[in-house]
Amino acid sequence: MEEFLHFFETMPNWQKFTWVFICLSFNWILEALMPLISNDYKKLKHIGVNMVFFASDLLINVVFSALTVGIFVWIGENNFGLLNQINLPIWVELLIAIMALDLFAQYGMHYLLHHVPFLWKFHMIHHSDTHVDATTATRHHPGDYVTREIAALVAIIIFGMPIAYYFFYRIITVFFAYFTHANITVPQWLDRPLSWIIVTPNMHKFHHHFEVPWTDTNFGNIFSFWDRMFGTLVYDDPSKVKYGLDILDDSRDRDILYQFKIPFDKNIKSGNVHE
């Protein structure tokens, strides 16, 4: 187990990018073979727009990577955090770390992004996509991305996680982010049972519905039981979902400058449900 985790701790950047490419390519193939919605749109332009947001977040990730490494060194030197105060098998600690990061950095922070007006203005960009597919997972305003990274750092410090646990979690997160956003058909006999434990493509589609109450449901990223526990889960027929946001101009979902300016545009209101 230690050797397995050591692989992720020492994983070079080119392997991480290869994993991102594999996940995207896998889902693009599935989207071509079994699409949920047959969209008549310029897919390459759509991908290009979402990749711009991906590139901006990569730049932020460089800064946070340096900060994160420093925090891990400090945790190790000071034996800080909950996991350093107990003696559990490595696999149990790893599971606790993954669940903690998924709860605080994903579900919890995602909930706040929807219910704090200032944060919601940044998160609108993710929901403004009117053609949700695998690349939508990369569509995050820098302000949105920063809040998620800060939440992850808080969870890391509280639990005193080793860096290997965090890197392993990030690898899993990449897969789930692309898979749950992918425009693919998953049969109900498979999707529904899986949705009791993990977030599935059909389940996550309701989160991208253009209006509440569905917009404010299904906040999970890896595990679906957070939504079940806190009463924020919806599961229905995904064909009922319409993408976009009722408080934004859908025709400008590929206008990059417009999208970057949304959080600072006073003419765009947060929406009465979020205030």
C-alpha positions in Angstrom: 0.0 0.0 0.0 2.9 2.4 0.8 4.5 1.7 -2.6 1.1 2.3 -4.3 0.7 5.7 -2.6 4.4 6.6 -3.2 3.7 6.4 -6.9 1.1 9.2 -6.6 3.4 11.2 -4.3 6.2 11.2 -6.9 4.0 11.3 -10.0 5.6 13.7 -12.6 3.5 16.3 -14.2 3.5 14.7 -17.6 1.8 11.6 -16.1 -0.9 13.8 -14.5 -1.5 15.6 -17.8 -1.6 12.1 -19.5 -4.3 11.1 -17.0 -6.4 14.2 -17.8 -6.0 13.4 -21.6 -7.0 9.8 -21.1 -10.1 10.8 -19.0 -11.2 13.4 -21.6 -10.6 11.1 -24.6 -12.4 8.2 -22.9 -15.5 10.4 -22.3 -15.3 12.0 -25.8 -15.5 8.5 -27.3 -18.5 7.6 -25.1 -20.2 10.9 -26.1 -19.7 10.0 -29.8 -21.0 6.4 -29.3 -23.9 6.9 -26.9 -24.9 10.6 -26.5 -27.6 11.6 -24.0 -28.5 14.6 -26.1 -27.8 14.9 -29.8 -26.7 18.5 -29.8 -26.4 20.4 -33.1 -23.6 22.9 -32.1 -20.0 23.7 -32.9 -18.4 21.2 -30.6 -14.8 22.3 -31.4 -15.6 25.9 -30.5 -17.4 24.8 -27.4 -14.3 22.8 -26.4 -12.0 25.7 -27.1 -14.0 28.1 -24.9 -14.0 25.6 -22.0 -10.3 25.0 -22.5 -9.6 28.7 -22.0 -11.1 28.4 -18.5 -9.0 25.3 -18.0 -5.8 27.1 -18.9 -6.6 29.9 -16.4 -7.2 27.5 -13.6 -3.9 25.7 -14.5 -2.1 29.0 -13.8 -3.7 29.3 -10.4 -2.9 25.6 -9.7 0.8 26.4 -10.1 0.6 28.9 -7.3 -1.5 26.7 -5.1 0.8 23.7 -5.7 3.7 25.6 -4.1 1.6 26.7 -1.2 0.2 23.1 -0.8 3.7 21.6 -0.7 4.7 24.0 2.0 1.6 23.1 4.1 2.4 19.4 3.8 5.9 20.0 5.0 4.6 22.0 7.9 2.1 19.3 8.8 4.8 16.6 8.7 7.3 18.6 10.8 4.6 19.5 13.5 2.7 16.2 13.4 -0.4 18.3 13.1 -4.0 17.1 12.3 -6.5 14.5 13.3 -4.9 11.6 11.3 -1.6 12.2 13.1 -3.3 11.8 16.5 -4.6 8.3 15.7 -3.1 5.0 14.6 -5.1 3.4 11.8 -4.3 1.2 8.8 -3.2 3.2 5.8 -6.2 2.2 3.7 -8.5 3.5 6.4 -6.7 6.8 6.7 -6.7 7.1 2.9 -10.5 6.5 2.8 -11.0 9.1 5.6 -8.9 11.6 3.7 -10.8 11.1 0.4 -14.2 11.4 2.2 -13.1 14.5 4.1 -11.9 16.2 0.9 -15.0 15.2 -1.0 -17.2 16.5 1.9 -15.4 19.8 2.6 -13.7 20.8 -0.6 -16.4 19.6 -3.0 -19.9 19.1 -1.4 -19.5 21.8 1.3 -17.8 24.4 -0.8 -20.1 23.7 -3.7 -23.1 24.2 -1.5 -21.7 27.6 -0.4 -21.0 28.5 -4.1 -24.7 28.3 -4.7 -26.0 30.0 -1.5 -23.6 32.9 -0.9 -24.4 35.5 -3.5 -20.9 36.8 -3.9 -19.6 33.2 -4.6 -22.5 32.3 -6.8 -21.6 35.1 -9.2 -18.3 33.3 -9.9 -19.9 29.9 -10.0 -22.5 31.1 -12.6 -19.9 30.6 -15.4 -19.9 26.8 -14.8 -23.7 26.7 -15.1 -23.9 29.1 -18.1 -22.8 26.2 -20.4 -25.8 25.4 -22.6 -24.2 22.3 -24.0 -23.0 20.3 -21.1 -20.4 17.7 -21.9 -17.1 16.4 -20.5 -15.3 19.7 -21.0 -17.8 21.5 -18.9 -15.9 20.0 -15.9 -13.1 22.4 -16.8 -15.3 25.5 -17.1 -14.6 27.3 -13.8 -14.0 31.0 -13.3 -10.7 31.6 -11.5 -12.6 33.0 -8.5 -14.6 29.7 -8.3 -11.5 27.6 -8.6 -9.6 29.5 -5.9 -12.4 29.0 -3.4 -12.3 25.2 -4.0 -8.6 25.1 -3.5 -8.8 27.1 -0.3 -11.4 24.6 1.0 -9.2 21.7 0.1 -6.3 23.3 2.0 -8.4 23.8 5.1 -9.4 20.1 5.0 -5.8 19.0 4.5 -4.7 21.0 7.6 -7.5 19.9 9.8 -7.0 16.2 9.0 -3.2 16.4 8.7 -3.1 14.5 5.4 0.0 13.2 3.8 0.6 14.6 0.3 0.2 11.1 -1.2 -3.4 11.0 0.0 -4.2 14.3 -1.6 -2.6 13.5 -4.9 -4.5 10.2 -5.1 -7.7 12.1 -4.3 -7.0 14.6 -7.2 -6.6 11.7 -9.6 -10.0 10.3 -8.6 -11.6 13.7 -8.8 -10.4 14.3 -12.4 -12.1 11.1 -13.5 -15.4 11.8 -11.8 -15.5 15.5 -12.9 -15.3 14.5 -16.6 -17.4 11.4 -16.3 -20.4 13.0 -14.5 -20.5 15.9 -16.9 -20.1 13.8 -20.0 -23.0 13.9 -22.5 -23.6 10.1 -22.4 -26.5 7.8 -22.0 -26.2 5.5 -19.0 -29.0 2.9 -18.7 -31.2 3.4 -15.6 -30.6 -0.2 -14.4 -26.9 0.7 -14.0 -27.0 4.4 -13.2 -29.6 4.3 -10.4 -27.9 1.6 -8.3 -24.6 3.3 -8.7 -26.1 6.6 -7.6 -26.7 5.3 -4.1 -22.9 5.5 -3.5 -21.3 7.6 -6.2 -22.3 10.6 -8.3 -23.4 9.4 -11.7 -23.9 11.2 -15.1 -27.7 11.0 -14.9 -27.7 12.3 -11.3 -25.4 15.2 -12.0 -27.3 16.5 -15.0 -30.1 17.8 -12.8 -27.6 20.1 -11.1 -27.1 21.8 -14.5 -30.8 22.4 -15.1 -31.5 26.1 -16.0 -33.7 26.9 -13.0 -34.2 26.1 -9.4 -35.0 23.9 -7.5 -32.9 21.5 -9.5 -30.0 23.9 -9.9 -29.5 23.8 -6.1 -29.3 20.0 -5.8 -26.8 17.2 -6.3 -23.7 19.0 -5.1 -21.5 15.9 -4.6 -18.5 15.1 -6.8 -17.4 11.6 -5.9 -19.9 10.3 -3.2 -23.6 10.8 -3.6 -24.5 10.0 0.0 -23.6 13.6 1.1 -26.6 14.7 -0.9 -28.8 12.0 0.6 -27.6 12.8 4.1 -28.3 16.5 3.8 -31.5 16.4 1.7 -30.1 17.9 -1.5 -30.5 14.9 -3.8 -32.8 14.8 -6.8 -33.1 11.8 -9.2 -35.5 11.9 -12.1 -35.6 11.5 -15.9 -32.5 13.4 -17.3 -34.4 14.1 -20.5 -36.3 16.7 -18.6 -33.2 18.8 -18.0 -32.6 22.0 -19.9 -29.0 23.4 -19.6 -28.0 27.0 -18.9 -29.2 29.6 -16.4 -32.5 31.5 -16.4 -30.7 34.6 -15.1 -28.1 34.8 -17.9 -28.2 35.4 -21.6 -27.8 31.9 -23.0 -26.7 33.2 -26.4 -23.5 34.5 -24.8 -22.4 31.2 -23.2 -19.4 31.1 -25.6 -18.5 34.8 -25.2 -15.3 34.4 -23.2 -14.9 38.0 -22.2 -18.6 38.2 -21.2 -18.2 35.1 -19.0 -15.1 36.3 -17.2 -16.8 39.6 -16.4 -20.1 38.1 -15.0 -19.0 38.2 -11.3 -18.3 42.0 -11.6 -21.3 42.9 -13.7 -23.8 44.7 -11.4 -26.5 44.3 -14.0 -26.5 40.6 -13.5 -28.3 39.7 -10.4 -27.6 36.6 -8.2 -31.2 35.4 -8.4 -33.7 35.6 -5.6 -33.2 32.0 -4.5 -29.5 32.6 -3.6 -30.0 35.8 -1.6 
